[in-house]
């Protein structure tokens, strides 16, 4: 979801349950050893302003914060980012679980960008920062008097990441855009589901928001490198739909060269057999991926049917593709005759690519997730222990860290106004009275 809501609604007062069924990973999921100091991390000294809403774009700021950047989340003074109310409520009236998890490692600063004085403060803040991230509908920042020419004048070295549904140019640029729409426009949703049936949502997680933010981080890192060499900043322009489309493997090449339109294939793959989800005797599911002849040979040995991998039967991928239903039926029958642990044991012993279809409950019990610190437990005041995904990627010398979950609204406003913008206490009090901050 990108920030298409330009005026946030009032915060709710809902309460919800908090839960943490696993012990905390060492140092909030960062691995063994002491929590690294911010000044020891690769982005220490970099100041990021996150002025967006929801996830596409702001998630990029969260990643940068995990690796040492100071992230100032600029929000409307009344209710802040609407994501505070999106998802499962908690005992904190201004924070859902989604907010706590994905707005982590940020400080909240409230400024009303619809007031002239608020715009002036924001421009001063830009002058003291390195990166600005926004995800409003194209033209919104310009309407507030905060277009690129103004910001560049305030800070010639500024790196500005702009994430929107369709990008800053093109005939769709002013349309509202969210991850669900990007999945559809980018070609992903068309492929999700079973042949001839209604296309389904490709998972309930907003993948487009995460993917576009990851591209955003790449763009920011490249632009900061350019800034080191030249002293000049630049704009990074990302449409959520195009971040999704970039992940569609050979789809474009196949259509452009052969006119082939790939259709829905359920849990299978157009390029490999067997490659899908299979139900075990106990009702659990496993994923098996035999993308090469060697992998199928190993699976045949695990099934104690080594003859299946002969050249006379299904030893070559082209033969397996031609006999897709036959091969899948053989694997379905074999997997369905065994308990999941038996299937896993035999396949792992024969180096067959296999994995459980994990629910989140399975993930909480998974020894590998635990060993890799993929689940981090953070104590949140007023909520209790909150389990969130750990930091990715893992750096050997300067691993990232989680310093805090999604901040309370305006928790750093006074600090930033007083110390960074050098306003007096009286000036800050006056701004509060006018509801500018």
C-alpha positions as CSV (number, residue, x, y, z in Angstrom):
1,X,0.0,0.0,0.0
2,X,1.3,3.4,-0.9
3,X,0.3,6.6,0.8
4,X,-2.8,7.6,-1.1
5,X,-4.7,8.9,1.9
6,X,-3.8,12.5,2.2
7,X,-5.7,13.3,5.3
8,X,-5.5,10.7,8.1
9,X,-8.5,9.7,10.1
10,X,-8.7,9.9,13.8
11,X,-7.0,7.2,15.8
12,X,-9.1,4.5,17.3
13,X,-9.2,3.1,20.9
14,X,-9.3,-0.6,20.1
15,X,-7.5,-3.0,22.2
16,X,-6.2,-6.4,21.2
17,X,-4.3,-9.4,22.6
18,X,-0.5,-9.5,22.6
19,X,1.3,-12.8,22.2
20,X,4.8,-14.2,22.2
21,X,5.0,-18.0,22.4
22,X,8.7,-18.3,21.8
23,X,11.7,-17.2,23.9
24,X,13.5,-14.1,22.7
25,X,16.3,-14.6,20.3
26,X,19.6,-13.2,21.5
27,X,19.7,-9.4,21.2
28,X,16.3,-9.1,19.5
29,X,17.1,-11.5,16.7
30,X,20.4,-10.1,15.6
31,X,22.5,-13.1,16.5
32,X,24.7,-13.8,19.4
33,X,26.9,-11.1,21.0
34,X,26.2,-7.6,22.1
35,X,23.8,-5.3,20.3
36,X,25.9,-3.2,17.8
37,X,26.0,0.5,18.5
38,X,24.4,2.7,15.9
39,X,27.7,4.4,15.1
40,X,29.2,1.0,14.3
41,X,26.7,0.3,11.6
42,X,27.2,1.0,7.8
43,X,24.5,3.7,7.7
44,X,25.4,5.5,10.8
45,X,25.4,9.3,10.2
46,X,22.8,9.0,7.5
47,X,19.5,10.9,8.3
48,X,16.4,9.7,6.6
49,X,13.0,11.5,6.6
50,X,10.1,9.2,6.0
51,X,7.0,11.3,5.1
52,X,4.9,8.5,3.5
53,X,1.9,6.5,4.7
54,X,1.4,2.8,5.0
55,X,4.2,0.5,3.7
56,X,5.5,1.0,0.2
57,X,8.4,3.4,0.6
58,X,8.3,3.6,4.4
59,X,9.5,0.0,4.7
60,X,12.6,1.1,2.9
61,X,13.2,3.6,5.7
62,X,12.7,0.8,8.3
63,X,15.5,-1.3,6.6
64,X,17.8,1.6,6.6
65,X,17.1,2.2,10.3
66,X,18.1,-1.4,11.0
67,X,21.5,-0.7,9.7
68,X,22.2,2.5,11.6
69,X,20.4,5.3,9.8
70,X,18.5,7.9,11.9
71,X,14.9,7.7,10.6
72,X,12.5,10.6,11.3
73,X,8.9,9.6,10.6
74,X,7.1,12.8,9.8
75,X,3.4,12.5,10.5
76,X,0.3,14.6,10.7
77,X,-0.1,15.9,14.3
78,X,-3.7,14.7,14.7
79,X,-3.6,11.0,13.9
80,X,-0.4,10.3,12.1
81,X,0.2,7.5,9.5
82,X,-3.1,5.6,8.8
83,X,-1.1,2.4,9.1
84,X,-1.2,2.9,12.9
85,X,-4.8,1.7,12.6
86,X,-4.3,-0.9,9.9
87,X,-4.2,-4.5,11.0
88,X,-4.7,-6.2,14.4
89,X,-5.2,-3.6,17.2
90,X,-3.1,-3.7,20.4
91,X,-3.4,-2.2,23.8
92,X,-1.7,0.9,22.4
93,X,-4.4,3.0,20.9
94,X,-2.0,4.4,18.2
95,X,-0.4,1.1,17.2
96,X,-1.6,-2.0,15.4
97,X,0.7,-5.0,15.2
98,X,1.4,-4.0,11.6
99,X,2.6,-0.6,12.8
100,X,4.7,-2.0,15.6
101,X,6.4,-4.5,13.2
102,X,7.0,-2.4,10.1
103,X,7.6,1.1,11.5
104,X,10.4,-0.1,13.7
105,X,13.6,1.8,14.3
106,X,12.0,5.2,13.6
107,X,11.3,8.4,15.6
108,X,8.0,10.1,15.1
109,X,7.9,13.8,14.4
110,X,4.6,15.6,13.9
111,X,4.4,18.4,11.4
112,X,1.3,19.6,9.5
113,X,2.4,20.0,5.9
114,X,-0.8,21.8,5.0
115,X,0.2,24.9,7.0
116,X,2.8,27.3,5.7
117,X,4.8,27.2,8.9
118,X,4.8,23.4,8.8
119,X,6.2,23.5,5.3
120,X,8.9,25.9,6.4
121,X,9.9,23.6,9.2
122,X,9.9,20.6,6.9
123,X,12.2,22.4,4.4
124,X,14.6,23.2,7.2
125,X,14.6,19.5,8.2
126,X,15.3,18.5,4.7
127,X,18.3,20.8,4.7
128,X,19.8,18.8,7.6
129,X,19.0,15.3,6.1
130,X,20.4,13.0,3.5
131,X,17.4,11.0,2.3
132,X,13.7,11.8,1.8
133,X,11.1,9.1,1.3
134,X,7.6,9.9,0.2
135,X,4.8,7.8,-1.4
136,X,1.9,10.2,-1.9
137,X,0.0,10.3,-5.2
138,X,2.2,12.1,-7.8
139,X,1.6,15.9,-7.5
140,X,0.7,15.9,-3.8
141,X,4.1,17.1,-2.6
142,X,4.1,19.8,-5.3
143,X,0.7,20.9,-4.1
144,X,2.1,21.4,-0.7
145,X,5.0,23.5,-2.1
146,X,7.5,20.6,-1.6
147,X,8.3,19.6,-5.1
148,X,11.8,18.5,-6.2
149,X,13.1,22.0,-7.2
150,X,12.3,23.4,-3.8
151,X,13.8,20.5,-1.9
152,X,16.9,20.4,-4.1
153,X,17.4,24.1,-3.5
154,X,17.2,23.5,0.3
155,X,19.6,20.6,0.0
156,X,21.5,20.0,-3.3
157,X,22.8,16.6,-2.0
158,X,19.3,15.3,-1.1
159,X,18.4,11.8,-2.3
160,X,14.6,11.6,-2.8
161,X,12.8,8.3,-3.1
162,X,9.3,8.5,-4.6
163,X,7.2,5.4,-4.5
164,X,3.7,5.4,-6.0
165,X,1.2,3.1,-7.6
166,X,2.3,3.9,-11.2
167,X,5.3,6.1,-10.9
168,X,5.7,9.9,-11.4
169,X,5.1,9.8,-15.2
170,X,2.7,8.1,-17.6
171,X,-1.0,8.2,-18.2
172,X,-1.9,6.3,-15.0
173,X,0.3,8.4,-12.7
174,X,-2.5,10.1,-10.8
175,X,-4.5,6.9,-10.2
176,X,-4.5,5.6,-6.6
177,X,-2.4,2.5,-6.3
178,X,-2.0,-0.3,-3.7
179,X,-0.2,-3.6,-3.7
180,X,-3.3,-5.6,-4.6
181,X,-3.8,-3.5,-7.7
182,X,-0.1,-3.7,-8.5
183,X,-0.2,-7.5,-8.4
184,X,-3.0,-7.3,-10.9
185,X,-1.4,-4.7,-13.2
186,X,2.0,-6.2,-13.0
187,X,0.9,-9.7,-14.2
188,X,1.3,-11.6,-10.9
189,X,-2.4,-12.1,-10.0
190,X,-3.2,-13.5,-13.5
191,X,-1.0,-16.4,-12.8
192,X,-2.3,-17.2,-9.3
193,X,-4.8,-19.9,-8.9
194,X,-5.8,-23.1,-10.7
195,X,-6.4,-23.5,-14.5
196,X,-9.7,-22.1,-15.7
197,X,-10.7,-20.8,-12.3
198,X,-10.9,-17.2,-10.8
199,X,-7.4,-15.7,-10.3
200,X,-6.7,-15.5,-6.6
201,X,-4.8,-13.0,-4.4
202,X,-1.2,-14.2,-4.4
203,X,-1.0,-14.4,-0.6
204,X,-2.5,-11.9,1.8
205,X,0.8,-10.1,2.4
206,X,1.3,-6.9,0.3
207,X,4.2,-8.2,-1.7
208,X,4.3,-5.2,-4.1
209,X,4.9,-2.9,-1.1
210,X,7.8,-4.9,0.2
211,X,9.3,-5.4,-3.3
212,X,9.1,-1.7,-4.3
213,X,10.6,-0.8,-1.0
214,X,13.5,-3.2,-1.5
215,X,14.1,-1.6,-4.9
216,X,13.9,1.7,-3.1
217,X,16.7,0.8,-0.8
218,X,18.8,-0.3,-3.8
219,X,18.1,3.0,-5.5
220,X,19.0,5.0,-2.4
221,X,22.2,3.2,-1.9
222,X,23.2,3.8,-5.5
223,X,22.3,7.5,-5.2
224,X,24.2,7.9,-2.0
225,X,27.2,6.4,-3.7
226,X,26.8,8.9,-6.6
227,X,26.5,11.7,-4.0
228,X,29.8,10.7,-2.4
229,X,31.5,11.1,-5.8
230,X,29.7,14.3,-7.0
231,X,28.0,15.9,-4.0
232,X,24.7,15.9,-6.0
233,X,21.5,14.3,-5.0
234,X,18.8,12.9,-7.3
235,X,15.3,11.4,-7.5
236,X,14.5,7.7,-7.4
237,X,11.1,7.0,-9.1
238,X,9.4,3.6,-8.5
239,X,5.9,2.4,-9.5
240,X,4.7,-0.5,-7.3
241,X,3.4,-2.3,-10.4
242,X,6.8,-2.2,-12.1
243,X,8.6,-3.6,-9.1
244,X,6.1,-6.5,-9.3
245,X,6.5,-6.9,-13.1
246,X,10.3,-7.0,-12.8
247,X,10.0,-10.3,-10.9
248,X,8.1,-12.1,-13.6
249,X,11.0,-14.2,-14.9
250,X,10.8,-15.0,-18.6
251,X,7.1,-13.9,-19.0
252,X,7.9,-10.9,-21.3
253,X,10.5,-12.7,-23.3
254,X,8.3,-15.7,-24.0
255,X,5.4,-13.5,-25.2
256,X,7.6,-11.2,-27.2
257,X,9.3,-14.0,-29.0
258,X,6.6,-16.7,-29.3
259,X,3.3,-14.9,-28.4
260,X,2.9,-17.3,-25.5
261,X,0.5,-16.2,-22.7
262,X,1.3,-18.2,-19.6
263,X,-1.8,-19.3,-17.7
264,X,-2.6,-20.3,-14.1
265,X,-1.0,-23.6,-13.1
266,X,-2.2,-24.1,-9.6
267,X,0.8,-25.3,-7.5
268,X,2.7,-26.5,-10.5
269,X,5.3,-24.9,-12.8
270,X,5.3,-24.6,-16.6
271,X,9.0,-25.4,-16.6
272,X,9.4,-28.4,-14.3
273,X,7.7,-31.7,-13.2
274,X,7.1,-32.7,-10.4
275,X,7.1,-29.2,-9.0
276,X,4.2,-28.4,-6.6
277,X,2.4,-29.1,-3.3
278,X,1.6,-32.6,-2.2
279,X,-0.6,-33.9,0.6
280,X,0.7,-36.4,3.1
281,X,-1.2,-39.2,4.8
282,X,-1.6,-37.2,8.0
283,X,-3.1,-34.3,6.1
284,X,0.0,-32.1,6.2
285,X,1.4,-30.7,3.0
286,X,4.9,-30.6,1.5
287,X,6.5,-28.7,-1.4
288,X,8.7,-30.6,-3.8
289,X,10.7,-29.0,-6.6
290,X,12.5,-31.2,-9.1
291,X,13.8,-28.6,-11.6
292,X,16.5,-30.9,-13.1
293,X,16.9,-34.5,-14.2
294,X,19.3,-35.1,-11.4
295,X,16.8,-33.9,-8.8
296,X,14.1,-36.2,-10.2
297,X,16.6,-39.1,-10.1
298,X,17.1,-38.4,-6.4
299,X,13.3,-38.3,-5.9
300,X,12.9,-41.6,-7.7
301,X,15.5,-43.2,-5.3
302,X,13.7,-41.7,-2.3
303,X,10.5,-43.3,-3.6
304,X,12.4,-46.6,-4.2
305,X,11.3,-46.4,-7.8
306,X,14.7,-45.7,-9.5
307,X,13.4,-47.0,-12.8
308,X,11.2,-43.9,-13.1
309,X,14.4,-41.8,-13.8
310,X,15.4,-44.0,-16.8
311,X,15.5,-42.6,-20.3
312,X,12.8,-45.0,-21.2
313,X,10.4,-43.4,-18.7
314,X,10.7,-40.0,-17.2
315,X,14.4,-39.4,-16.8
316,X,14.4,-36.3,-19.1
317,X,12.6,-33.1,-18.3
318,X,10.9,-32.9,-21.7
319,X,9.4,-36.4,-21.2
320,X,8.2,-35.4,-17.7
321,X,6.6,-32.3,-19.1
322,X,4.8,-34.3,-21.8
323,X,3.5,-36.7,-19.2
324,X,2.9,-34.1,-16.5
325,X,-0.4,-35.7,-15.1
326,X,1.2,-39.2,-15.0
327,X,4.3,-38.1,-13.1
328,X,2.3,-35.9,-10.7
329,X,-0.1,-38.9,-10.0
330,X,2.9,-41.1,-9.1
331,X,4.2,-38.5,-6.7
332,X,0.8,-37.8,-5.3
333,X,0.2,-41.5,-4.5
334,X,3.6,-41.9,-2.9
335,X,3.4,-38.8,-0.7
336,X,-0.2,-39.6,0.2
337,X,0.9,-43.0,1.5
338,X,3.3,-41.6,4.1
339,X,3.2,-39.3,7.1
340,X,4.9,-36.0,6.5
341,X,7.9,-36.7,8.7
342,X,8.5,-39.9,6.7
343,X,8.4,-38.0,3.4
344,X,10.7,-35.3,4.7
345,X,13.2,-37.9,6.1
346,X,13.4,-39.9,2.8
347,X,13.7,-36.8,0.6
348,X,16.2,-35.0,2.8
349,X,18.3,-38.2,3.0
350,X,18.4,-38.3,-0.8
351,X,18.9,-34.5,-1.2
352,X,15.6,-33.9,-2.8
353,X,14.5,-30.2,-2.6
354,X,11.5,-30.4,-0.2
355,X,9.9,-28.3,2.5
356,X,6.9,-28.2,4.7
357,X,4.1,-25.8,3.9
358,X,4.4,-23.9,7.0
359,X,1.7,-22.0,8.8
360,X,2.8,-19.3,11.1
361,X,2.3,-21.7,14.0
362,X,4.8,-24.1,12.2
363,X,7.3,-21.3,11.8
364,X,7.2,-20.5,15.5
365,X,8.2,-24.1,16.2
366,X,10.8,-24.4,13.4
367,X,14.3,-25.1,14.6
368,X,15.9,-23.4,11.6
369,X,14.0,-20.2,12.0
370,X,15.1,-20.3,15.7
371,X,18.7,-21.0,14.8
372,X,18.8,-18.1,12.3
373,X,17.1,-15.7,14.7
374,X,14.3,-15.1,12.1
375,X,11.9,-14.3,14.9
376,X,12.8,-11.5,17.2
377,X,11.0,-10.7,20.5
378,X,10.9,-7.1,21.5
379,X,9.4,-5.8,24.7
380,X,6.9,-3.0,23.9
381,X,5.7,-0.7,26.7
382,X,2.0,-1.1,27.2
383,X,1.8,-4.1,24.9
384,X,4.2,-6.7,26.2
385,X,6.6,-8.9,24.2
386,X,6.0,-8.6,20.5
387,X,7.4,-11.1,18.1
388,X,8.5,-9.6,14.7
389,X,10.6,-10.8,11.8
390,X,14.3,-10.5,12.4
391,X,16.7,-8.4,10.4
392,X,17.6,-9.4,6.8
393,X,20.3,-9.6,5.5
394,X,22.8,-10.9,8.0
395,X,26.1,-9.0,7.9
396,X,29.1,-10.7,9.5
397,X,30.8,-7.6,10.7
398,X,28.0,-5.0,11.1
399,X,24.7,-6.9,11.6
400,X,21.6,-4.8,11.8
401,X,19.5,-4.4,14.9
402,X,16.1,-3.5,16.2
403,X,16.2,-0.6,18.6
404,X,12.4,0.0,18.9
405,X,9.1,-1.0,17.3
406,X,6.7,1.4,15.7
407,X,7.0,4.7,17.7
408,X,4.3,6.5,19.6
409,X,2.9,9.5,17.6
410,X,5.2,12.5,18.0
411,X,7.6,10.8,20.5
412,X,10.6,12.7,19.0
413,X,8.9,16.0,18.0
414,X,10.3,18.0,20.8
415,X,13.8,16.5,20.5
416,X,14.0,17.2,16.8
417,X,12.6,20.8,17.1
418,X,14.8,21.7,20.0
419,X,18.1,20.0,19.1
420,X,18.0,19.7,15.3
421,X,16.1,22.8,14.3
422,X,17.2,24.8,17.4
423,X,13.8,26.2,18.3
424,X,13.2,27.5,21.8
425,X,10.8,25.8,24.2
426,X,8.5,28.8,23.8
427,X,8.5,28.5,20.0
428,X,7.7,24.8,20.2
429,X,4.9,25.4,22.6
430,X,3.4,28.0,20.2
431,X,3.6,25.5,17.4
432,X,1.8,23.0,19.5
433,X,-0.9,25.5,20.3
434,X,-1.4,26.2,16.5
435,X,-1.4,22.4,15.9
436,X,1.4,22.8,13.4
437,X,3.4,20.1,15.3
